Amino acid sequence: MQTLQLKSIIKKILFVFILGLSLVSCNENNKKMKKDSNEFLYASSGRTSEVLIVISEKLWKSPLGDSIKASLQSTPAWMARITPEYDITHIPYEAFGNVYQKERNILFIKKENIKKPKVALRTNVYAQPQALITIQAKTETELIKAFDKYQNKIKTTFHQNEIKRIEAAYKGLEVKTLAEKLDKKFGFHLVFPKGFYLAADKADFAWLRRPTSEVEEGVLIYTRPYVDTTQFEEQNIIDYRNEITKKYIPGPVEGSYMKVSSVFPPVYKVTTFKGSYAVELRSWWDVKGYPMGGPFISYTFIDKAAGRLITIDGYIKAPKKGKRDLLLHIEALLNSFTYEKPTKPTKAK
């Protein structure tokens, strides 16, 4: 009987000893995990084109809040219908915990007892990709002035962050065979995700499509010899696009074809694209002889090595869908542009 009791006591001692070792081991692992977690970031969350605004209720209901709403929710010039550029959600400072810290686009506005207003951008603080913009100032008037001064840069930053997220997602879905064919043809690379196919392949021209029952995404690529700067003029860009689409992009009925709409004024902007002088054109396309249309965006820029002008042009057709976020997908495709080869591209036979 005593022997059995002794064995039981020994078992309990061994169990406690082993449990102690396990707890020490777990403790060490937890410390290591905590250390490693500083180097790990969750994927950011949030809907496309959504901005989280961290602000006091008092400031949100003030003229400052009105300025923020008027700016972020304004309709872009190229949209045919009233559509806010961003969807916004606001929360008070005390609610800015773990869940909200993972939001992709965050605007943090607060009164602070500081001498000069501060506007700062931090990226990938709590998650990635993430853009966290902070505006601090001593008074409401100074906060309004700071926001008004930097509002365009703020919107551009959030816009680029959205493009970055979509572009990263598309890289994991790239159709390699399609990319390789275009690399060889043009001498530059674009990332096309699953679903895209080559609808037309002509000399100095390619048409990529991804149609579904509700949405069609399309990209036009065309090049021509660079002659002079007049090729960058707005009307010349439009005329040449119409020439290309009339030749290669037929409509659904005989004699119809895609063209730049004459109803909506185009938005023309001189910019840079991948380090080159470029013009960006945003407008709407429609079809000659058929009721159909949608938005498009194009970049035209010089390829100095090959002495040519490159245009990459993306459009969407989505009669029953919102256009804002779909066009971001197109922008991400165009933004994936990189030069693949320094030599002149081959031409289709």
C-alpha positions, 0 to 999 in steps of 0.5 A: 500500500505504501509502495503504491502511495510512494509511486503516486507521489513520484508521478505527481512530482515528475508531472509538476517538473515536466509541466514547469519545463513546458511553461518555461519553454512556452515562455521563451517561445512567447518572448521570441514570437513577441520579438518576431511579431515586431517584424511581421505586419498583417495584410491591411483591410478595408474596402476599395477607396475607403478612408478611415478618419480618426477625429474627435466628434467635435472636430468632425461636426466643425468646418474642418469636418465639412472641408474633409467631406467636401474634398474626399467625397467630391466627384472626380472630373472624369466621372459621368455620374456623381460618385465620391472619390472616397468612401469615408468612415470616422471614429473617435480616438479611443476607438482606434484599436487593433481592428481599425489599426489594420485599415489601409488608408487612415487620416488621423487629425488631432489638436495638439499643443505644438508651435507649428502644424505638422503633417506627416505620412507613415507607411505600413505602421500597423499593416501593409500596404498602409498609408497613415497620414497625421495632421496635428495643430494647436487650433481648429483654424490651423488644422483646416489650413493644413488640410486645405494645403495638402488635400491633393497630396493626401488624396494622391497618396491614398490613390497610389496605395490602392493601386499598390494593393491591386498591383501586388494581387495581380502579380500573383495571378499573372498569365506568364505565357501572355506576358512573354508574348507581349515582352517579345513583341513590344520589348516591355512588360505588363502584368495581366492576371488570369482571364485576360487573353489576346483579342487582336495582335497586329503590327505595333498594336495589341488588344487584351480583353477580360470579359465576364457576364457583367464587366469587361476590362480591356487594354489597348497597346499601340506604338508609333514613331516619335516625330515631335512634341505635337503628338502629345497635344490633346486633340492629336492623342484623341484623333490617333486613338480614334484612328486605332479603335476604328481600325481594330475595335469593332462594335456589336453591329456592322459599321460600329466601332469604339471612339472617344465620346464627344459628350464628356469633356476629356481630362488631359494632364501632363505628367511623368510615367515611369520616369518619362515625360507623358500625358495622361488622358481620362475620358469616356468612350462610346460606340459609333452607331450603338448605345454603349460606353464607359470610362478609359485612361491612357498614358502616352510617353516616349521610348527614347531607346527605340525612338517611338511613342508608346500608348497604353490605354485601359477601359472598362465596360460595366453598364450595371456596375460602379465605375470608380473601383473598376477603373482602379484595376485598369490603372494597376495594370497600366502601372505594372509597366516595366521595360524588358529589353533594351533592343527594338521590339519585333513586329507582328507579321 
